[in-house]
Amino acid sequence: MLQLGENLYINPGRGGCTQCHGEAGNAPVMPLYPKIGGQSEIYLYNQLIDYREKRRKNGLFFPMEVAMEPFSDDEIKAMAHYLAAQTAF
């Protein structure tokens, strides 16, 4: 699951996550973007699902809603697993 999560996270053709959050989720390109590497797996999973389902309306929600649209529950779980395994800064 770790390899699948990494592949989904870094694939620019799907979410393009690294463009905003950095290679391991802990080096965002803008101060407003959160450091997501090393966060709790269940927290990340729930937040990403909420973005996909358009339940989050605070912060920079629109780009995340669009980014999460194509991902299944299992793919989001794999990305959350990968990000949780990264080093938090």
N, C-alpha and C positions, 0 to 999 in steps of 0.2 A: 504494500500500500504506500510505503514511503516513496518509492520510485515513481509510481503513478502520480502521486501528489506533486512531486517535484516537476515532472513533465508537464502537468496541467498548469502549474503555477508559472513556469518560465516560458510557456508556449505563447508567442505573441499573436498567433492566429486565433486563440481562444479568448482568454481574459486580458492578456498583456499585463499581468500583475506587476512584473518587475519594473515596468516603465514608471510607476509611481512609488512602489514600496521597496524597490531594490531587490537584489539577487536573493537574499535570504529573508526578506521581509523586515529587516531591521535597519535599512538605510534609505528612508523616504527622500524623494527628490525635493519636496517642499515641506516646510515646518508644520503645515496644517495636516499633512498626511500622517496617519498613525504608524508607529512601529509595531508590526504584527508578528514578527518572528519571536518565538519563545513564549507567546501567550498561551493560555489554557486551550486545549483542543476543543472542549465542549463550548467554551465561550466563542471561539472563532467559528465553529460550525453554526452555532445559533445566529451569530451576527451575519454571516454570509447567506444563510437561508432567509433571514429577515430582509436583507437587501434584495435578494431574488424575488421574494414575494411582495416587495414594495411596502414593507411594514416600518421601515426606518425613514423618518422625515427630518432628521437633524444632521447637521454637518454637511458634508459633500456627498449626499446620498445619490444624486442622479447618475454620476459616472459609475458608481458601484452597482446600481440597479441594472444598468445596461451590461456591465461586465459579467454579472452573475447569471443573466438570463439563460445562456446556453448550457449551463452546468446542471447535471442531475444531482440528486441527494448524495449518491455514492461518490461522485466526483468531488463534491464540496467536502465530504467527509475525508477523502484522501488529501485534499489540499490543506484542510485543518490539521490533519495528522502530520503532514510535512512541516507546516509552519510551526507547530508546537514543538517539534524536534529541533528547531533552530535555536541559536544562542540569542538570548534577549540582551539588549543594550540599554 
